Amino acid sequence: MSLIMMLAISLVVSAGVMLALSRDLFRLIVGLAVLGSAANLIVFMAGRPGSLVPPLIEAGAGELAAAAADPLPQALVLTAIVIGFALLCFALVLGAWLVRHNGHDDSDRLQASEPLASDPLKPPLMDE
């Protein structure tokens, strides 16, 4: 089971890296979201996901059962999913605004459209 999960996670990581290295802005955003999901899967695998014993403490018991799933990675992954979804929504809106404002979604052309350092409208650098 863990070998299959490791192979699946490595496939998700490789797909995320392939998408993140694309020049297309929206593929880059989706690739970063896929990499975030792969990181969530890695953290989730740390909590014994194959255990069928729920992470509940019985009445009168002082500690969690030894074979129970670890609830901390589950809580961390749930929080990371919410934060990742909010970040994905923000990045998609920002990317749509950039495409509408510049007329293209090529990341190299977006970088070339940055103002020069000598441009009076660009804010000065901190060390100047």
Helices and strands as residue ranges (DSSP letters): H 2-20, H 25-45, H 71-102, H 107-112
